[in-house]
């Protein structure tokens, strides 16, 4: 046996950054970056439950017509149908600009080897296009 030491693998944490313009509604202004979200488990595992937690302080007041979505995309930024989820936002003190993020949903049954995640807060204008806040994590591997 050769002298050796065990190799320590350091787990990479998913980091959310500014979304590409492809995901932003053209008339939107002051899009907030959702950067403090946490995934459990991290990394996400195919066909398993995933929870996203965190918060977003939006630069405009939300009225209660918004939806929070968690969406998977492949390496070409094509929507992966069958994974992710959404929840309608309800606020007892509308208008508000603070939203605590807490959503549990299922991952796609077979995530590609390279994928991206978009977290979005969107008004009822257009689904899958961001109008208020967005977080983007890319080059993730399953």
C-alpha positions as CSV (number, residue, x, y, z in Angstrom):
1,X,0.0,0.0,0.0
2,X,1.2,3.5,-0.9
3,X,1.2,6.2,1.7
4,X,-2.0,8.2,1.1
5,X,-4.5,10.3,2.8
6,X,-8.2,10.2,2.2
7,X,-9.5,12.8,-0.3
8,X,-12.0,15.2,1.1
9,X,-14.8,16.0,-1.3
10,X,-16.2,19.5,-0.6
11,X,-19.9,19.8,-1.4
12,X,-20.7,22.6,-3.8
13,X,-23.6,24.8,-2.7
14,X,-26.1,25.9,-5.3
15,X,-25.7,29.7,-5.8
16,X,-28.5,31.8,-7.3
17,X,-27.6,34.8,-9.4
18,X,-29.2,37.3,-11.8
19,X,-31.5,35.7,-14.4
20,X,-30.7,35.9,-18.1
21,X,-32.8,38.4,-20.0
22,X,-34.6,35.5,-21.8
23,X,-36.6,35.0,-18.6
24,X,-37.5,38.6,-17.9
25,X,-40.8,40.2,-19.1
26,X,-39.9,43.1,-21.4
27,X,-41.9,45.7,-19.5
28,X,-40.5,44.8,-16.1
29,X,-38.3,47.2,-14.1
30,X,-36.3,46.8,-10.9
31,X,-36.1,43.0,-11.0
32,X,-34.9,41.8,-7.6
33,X,-32.3,39.0,-7.7
34,X,-33.2,36.1,-5.4
35,X,-29.8,35.3,-4.1
36,X,-30.3,33.9,-0.6
37,X,-32.3,30.7,-1.5
38,X,-31.3,27.3,-0.1
39,X,-32.1,23.9,-1.6
40,X,-32.6,20.8,0.4
41,X,-31.2,18.4,-0.6
42,X,-28.4,20.2,-2.4
43,X,-27.7,19.0,-5.0
44,X,-31.2,18.2,-6.2
45,X,-31.8,14.5,-6.9
46,X,-33.9,13.2,-9.8
47,X,-37.4,12.1,-8.8
48,X,-37.1,13.2,-5.2
49,X,-38.7,15.9,-3.1
50,X,-36.8,19.2,-3.0
51,X,-37.4,22.2,-0.7
52,X,-36.4,25.8,-1.5
53,X,-36.2,28.3,1.4
54,X,-35.1,31.8,1.8
55,X,-36.6,35.3,1.2
56,X,-36.9,38.1,-1.3
57,X,-37.3,41.8,-0.7
58,X,-38.9,43.0,-3.8
59,X,-38.3,46.6,-5.1
60,X,-42.0,47.1,-5.9
61,X,-45.0,46.4,-3.7
62,X,-46.7,43.0,-4.4
63,X,-50.4,43.0,-4.4
64,X,-51.2,39.3,-3.8
65,X,-51.6,38.4,-7.5
66,X,-48.1,37.0,-7.7
67,X,-46.9,33.4,-8.1
68,X,-43.6,31.9,-6.9
69,X,-42.2,29.3,-9.3
70,X,-39.4,26.8,-9.2
71,X,-38.5,25.7,-12.7
72,X,-35.9,23.3,-14.2
73,X,-34.2,23.9,-17.5
74,X,-31.8,21.8,-19.6
75,X,-28.3,23.0,-20.6
76,X,-29.9,24.9,-23.6
77,X,-32.3,26.7,-21.3
78,X,-35.3,24.7,-22.6
79,X,-38.1,24.1,-20.0
80,X,-38.1,20.6,-18.5
81,X,-41.7,19.6,-18.1
82,X,-42.7,17.4,-15.1
83,X,-40.5,18.9,-12.4
84,X,-40.6,22.0,-10.2
85,X,-43.7,23.7,-8.9
86,X,-45.5,26.9,-8.1
87,X,-47.5,28.5,-5.3
88,X,-49.8,31.4,-5.4
89,X,-48.6,34.1,-3.0
90,X,-51.1,35.4,-0.4
91,X,-50.3,38.3,1.9
92,X,-52.4,39.4,4.9
93,X,-50.7,42.8,4.7
94,X,-50.9,43.8,1.1
95,X,-49.3,45.7,-0.5
96,X,-45.9,44.3,0.7
97,X,-42.4,44.0,-0.7
98,X,-41.1,41.1,1.5
99,X,-41.7,37.5,0.6
100,X,-40.5,34.5,2.7
101,X,-39.7,31.6,0.2
102,X,-40.7,28.1,1.3
103,X,-41.8,25.6,-1.4
104,X,-41.6,21.8,-1.4
105,X,-42.0,20.2,-4.8
106,X,-40.7,17.2,-6.8
107,X,-37.6,17.2,-9.1
108,X,-38.0,15.9,-12.6
109,X,-38.0,12.1,-12.7
110,X,-34.7,12.1,-14.7
111,X,-32.7,15.3,-14.5
112,X,-30.2,15.7,-17.3
113,X,-26.5,15.6,-16.5
114,X,-26.4,19.4,-16.8
115,X,-29.4,21.6,-15.9
116,X,-30.4,25.0,-14.5
117,X,-32.9,26.2,-12.0
118,X,-35.0,29.4,-12.1
119,X,-36.7,30.8,-9.0
120,X,-39.2,33.5,-10.0
121,X,-41.8,35.7,-8.5
122,X,-44.2,36.7,-11.3
123,X,-47.4,38.6,-11.6
124,X,-50.4,37.2,-13.5
125,X,-49.2,38.8,-16.8
126,X,-47.3,35.8,-18.2
127,X,-46.3,32.5,-16.5
128,X,-42.7,31.4,-16.9
129,X,-41.6,35.0,-17.5
130,X,-40.3,37.0,-14.6
131,X,-41.9,40.3,-13.6
132,X,-40.8,40.9,-10.0
133,X,-37.9,38.7,-8.8
134,X,-35.6,36.0,-10.2
135,X,-32.8,33.7,-9.1
136,X,-30.8,31.6,-11.6
137,X,-28.5,28.7,-10.9
138,X,-26.8,27.1,-13.9
139,X,-24.3,24.3,-14.7
140,X,-25.8,22.1,-12.1
141,X,-25.2,18.4,-12.3
142,X,-27.3,15.5,-11.3
